[in-house]
């Protein structure tokens, strides 16, 4: 499932990211939401997937804004974070498109 890959990649850059925090901050759901989905071996809802996409795009734009700040010494690091988050958002968009095709 794409959400597992996204979580693992995010966890790779933020070791403090827990499953409950991921559920709240990225999926826009209750802290136990993703745990229950995994326990029941079900995928996240379309609504949660759209929230994940929107949040990844939002975070990527924040990193981009920070990288473009003239006084920033860490601009290259921030630009890399922008590309990373943007890439994750692209993966989610691909999953959204796949689900949309499956409905038709």
Backbone as a ProteinNet text record, in pm:
[ID]
protein_1_A
[PRIMARY]
XXXXXXXXXXXXXXXXXXXXXXXXXXXXXXXXXXXXXXXXXXXXXXXXXXXXXXXXXXXXXXXXXXXXXXXXXXXXXXXXXXXXXXXXXXXXXXXXXXXXXXXX
[TERTIARY]
83.4	0	87.9	47.2	127.3	145.2	45.1	55.2	166.7	189.9	299.9	434.6	449.4	572.8	594.7	488.3	497.7	540.7	476.3	510.1	656.7	701.1	839.7	939.2	909.9	999.9	1000.4	884	877.3	949.7	932.6	998.9	1150.7	1195.2	1338.3	1400.8	1322.6	1375.5	1330.9	1233.5	1185.5	1159.5	1260.6	1250	1147	1102.7	1001.8	859	843	709.5	650.7	544.7	476.5	357.9	303.1	185.8	66.3	54	-59.2	-42.4	78.9	103.5	80.7	123	100.3	-49.4	-126.5	-272.1	-334.3	-290.4	-346.9	-298.4	-167.1	-109.8	-108.2	-104.5	-98	-230	-294.5	-419.2	-541.7	-525.9	-637.9	-742.3	-698.3	-789.2	-750.4	-829.2	-801.3	-665.6	-604	-469.3	-461.3	-571.8	-573	-618.3	-653.6	-712.8	-625.5	-501.2	-414.9	-385	-369.4	-347.5	-464.6	-587.9	-707	-712.9	-680.5	-677.8	-577.9	-461.7	-359.7	-402.3	-462.2	-507.9	-614.9	-706.3	-813.8	-770.4	-644.2	-588.9	-671.5	-709.4	-781.7	-698.3	-723.7	-653.1	-721.1	-650.4	-710.4	-820.9	-911	-1022.8	-973.9	-1057.5	-1025.6	-1009.3	-1092.2	-1084.5	-949	-903.1	-772.9	-660.3	-675.1	-573.7	-565.4	-680.4	-681.2	-620.6	-646.5	-585.4	-434.1	-388.7	-245.2	-182.8	-246	-196.1	-189.4	-297.7	-302.1	-198.3	-179.6	-82	60.8	89.7	223.8	252.3	154.5	172.6	191.7	115.1	126.2	265.2	311.7	444.4	553.4	536.4	638.7	644.2	529.5	531.4	594.3	578	643.3	794.9	844	988.2	1040	961	1002.4	1011.9	912.8	916.4	1037.8	1068.6	1185	1313.9	1319.7	1442	1462.5	1352.3	1362	1386.2	1386.6	1414.4	1561.1	1581.3	1715.4	1815.5	1771.3	1861.8	1885.8	1833.4	1844.8	1979.1	2049.1	2177.1	2156.2	2044.8	2018.8	1928.8	1938	1849.1	1857.8	1975.7	1991.1	1920.8	1933.6	1865.5	1714.3	1665.2	1521	1469.2	1549.1	1510.4	1503.7	1594.6	1592.2	1467.6	1432.4	1309.1	1186.4	1186.9	1077.2	1064.9	1177	1173.7	1128.1	1171.9	1134.1	982.3	927.2	783.4	702.1	750.5	682.4	679.2	787.8	793.8	695.3	683.8	586.2	444.2	418.3	285.2	254.9	354.9	334.9	298.2	359.2	323.5	177.8	135.1	-3.6	-98.7	-61	-144.7	-160.8	-56.4	-64.2	-164.6	-164.9	-260	-402.7	-420.9	-553.7	-604.4	-516.9	-555.3	-589	-512.5	-538.8	-675.9	-705.5	-835.9	-949.3	-927.9	-1030.6	-1056.3	-949.6	-966.6	-1040.2	-1014.6	-1078.7	-1228.2	-1270.4	-1412.6	-1489.2	-1421.9	-1487.3	-1510.2
-118.2	0	124.5	221.8	342.3	417	412.9	486.8	430.7	300.2	239.7	293.1	302.4	354.4	499.6	577.3	719.7	734.2	658.7	665.5	629.6	521.2	476.8	581.3	643.8	747.2	870	909.1	1022	989.1	868.3	824.4	823.9	801.7	804.6	941.5	1046.1	1181.6	1241.2	1178.5	1226.1	1105	1066.8	946.3	961.8	1082.6	1105.5	1088.4	1063.6	1048.2	912.7	918.2	795.3	769.4	650.9	617.4	703.2	732.4	815.3	959.5	1011	1146.4	1151.9	1049	1040.3	1041.2	965.5	961	1098.9	1170.6	1303.2	1408.2	1418.8	1530.6	1512.3	1391.1	1368.4	1315.3	1223.2	1164.8	1243.3	1331.2	1412.3	1330.1	1225.2	1133.3	1120.7	1041	1008.7	940	951.2	896.7	745.8	674.3	529	483.1	576	542.3	446.8	484.1	402.7	268	267.1	140.7	46	96	13.2	-36.4	49.9	7.6	-106.2	-92.9	-196.6	-324	-311.6	-428.2	-504.4	-430.5	-491.3	-525.3	-497.6	-522.3	-453.3	-327.2	-246.3	-123.8	-71.4	48.7	170.8	282.2	404.7	451.3	530.3	580.9	680.5	704.5	805.8	942.9	971.8	1099	1114.8	1009.3	1014.4	1027.7	960.4	969.8	1112.1	1175	1314.1	1407.5	1381.4	1462	1445.2	1322.1	1296.2	1375.1	1370.1	1444	1594.6	1649.6	1792.7	1833.9	1754.1	1787.5	1778.1	1678.1	1668.8	1787.4	1828.8	1946.7	2072.8	2082.6	2200.1	2205.6	2091.9	2089.8	2117.1	2064.9	2090	2238.9	2305	2448.4	2529.3	2484.6	2552.9	2541	2420.7	2402	2487.7	2496.8	2579	2725.8	2774.8	2914.3	2939.2	2845.2	2861.4	2862.5	2781.5	2776.2	2903.9	2974.8	3096.4	3221.7	3207.7	3320.2	3360.6	3483.6	3533	3515	3530.5	3522.9	3381.8	3281.6	3144.9	3083.9	3034.9	2967.9	2822.5	2764.5	2623.6	2605.2	2694.8	2692	2559.7	2505.7	2379.4	2265.4	2263.5	2160	2173.8	2294.4	2318.3	2283.1	2312.3	2278.2	2126.1	2055.9	1909	1855	1913.6	1873	1900.4	2013	2043.4	1933.6	1896.3	1792.6	1658.6	1627.1	1503.6	1498.3	1603.1	1607.6	1612	1683.9	1692.4	1555.2	1481.4	1346.9	1253	1264.5	1182.2	1217.9	1346.5	1390.3	1334.2	1328.2	1271	1123	1049.8	908.3	894.5	981.1	976.8	1012.6	1110.7	1148.9	1031.8	956.5	838.3	737.7	720.9	629.6	683.2	812.1	873.3	848.1	868.4	844.4	698.6	606.7	464.1	428.8	481.9	455.4	512.6	628.6	690	604.3	550.5	463.1	334.5	282.3	158.5	176	297.6	325.4	326.6	374.5	390.6	257.3
0	0	0	-75.9	-93	39.7	124.3	250.4	338.6	333	408.7	359.3	227.8	169.1	207.5	202.9	238.1	383.5	470.8	613.3	635.4	575.1	595.4	546.2	434.2	382.4	472.8	520.5	613.5	743.6	788.4	912.4	894.8	773.2	744.8	765.4	747.8	768.6	901.4	966.8	1097	1187	1261.5	1345.4	1457.4	1483.8	1588.8	1536.9	1407.1	1349.1	1389.3	1467	1508.9	1417	1425.7	1345.3	1384.9	1513	1556.5	1508.5	1511.6	1461.8	1310.4	1240.1	1096.2	1065.9	1142.4	1123.2	1141	1243.2	1270.6	1171.6	1154.8	1080	929.1	883.4	739.3	682.5	755.6	705.8	749.2	847.4	895.8	969.4	1034.4	1103.1	1249.8	1321.5	1461.7	1472.3	1586.8	1604.9	1585.6	1602	1585.4	1447.2	1360.9	1231.3	1150.2	1128.8	1043.4	1107.3	1238.5	1309.9	1285.7	1294.8	1273.5	1129.3	1034	893.1	873.7	930.7	916.3	987.7	1104.5	1180.2	1102	1038.4	959.4	817	784	651.1	541.6	569.8	472.6	437.1	319.7	276.1	337.1	338.1	390.8	296.3	347.4	267.6	163.1	64.5	-36.9	27.5	126.7	197.5	265.6	332.6	399.8	297.4	183.4	78.4	23.1	4.1	-41.9	62.2	189.9	296.4	295.1	276.5	269.3	153.8	39.1	-76.8	-47.3	4.4	33.7	136.3	238.3	341.8	289.5	207.6	149.9	58.6	-20.9	-107.3	-22.5	85.4	173.7	237.2	289.5	350.8	247.5	126	24.1	-11	-16.1	-48.3	65.5	188	301.1	287.5	255.1	237.3	121.7	14.7	-98.7	-58.4	12.4	58.8	146.3	234.1	321.8	240.6	134.1	52.1	-27.5	-56.2	-136.4	-53.1	78.7	166.6	147.1	110.4	75.4	189.6	312.5	425.8	477.7	412.8	461.9	425.6	527	502.8	460.5	496.7	468.6	346.6	251	134.9	59.3	43.6	-30.5	42.3	173.3	253.4	240.9	248	237.2	98.2	-3.9	-141.4	-157.3	-94.8	-99.7	-29.6	83.5	152.9	67.6	-4.1	-96.1	-201	-263.1	-366.3	-309	-189.4	-122.5	-99	-38.6	-9.8	-138.5	-235.8	-364.1	-432.4	-421.7	-478.2	-410.8	-278	-205.6	-248.5	-264.3	-309.2	-447.8	-533.6	-667	-659.6	-566.5	-546.7	-504.3	-415.9	-369.1	-482.9	-563.3	-676.9	-773.8	-795.1	-880.9	-824.3	-692.9	-628.9	-641.2	-627.1	-643.3	-785.4	-882.7	-1022.5	-1046.4	-987	-1002.1	-944.9	-827.3	-765.8	-850.5	-908.8	-993.5	-1117.4	-1176.8	-1293.7	-1256.4	-1137.5	-1092.9	-1072	-1042.9	-1020.2	-1152.1	-1255.2	-1385.7	-1453.1
[MASK]
++++++++++++++++++++++++++++++++++++++++++++++++++++++++++++++++++++++++++++++++++++++++++++++++++++++++

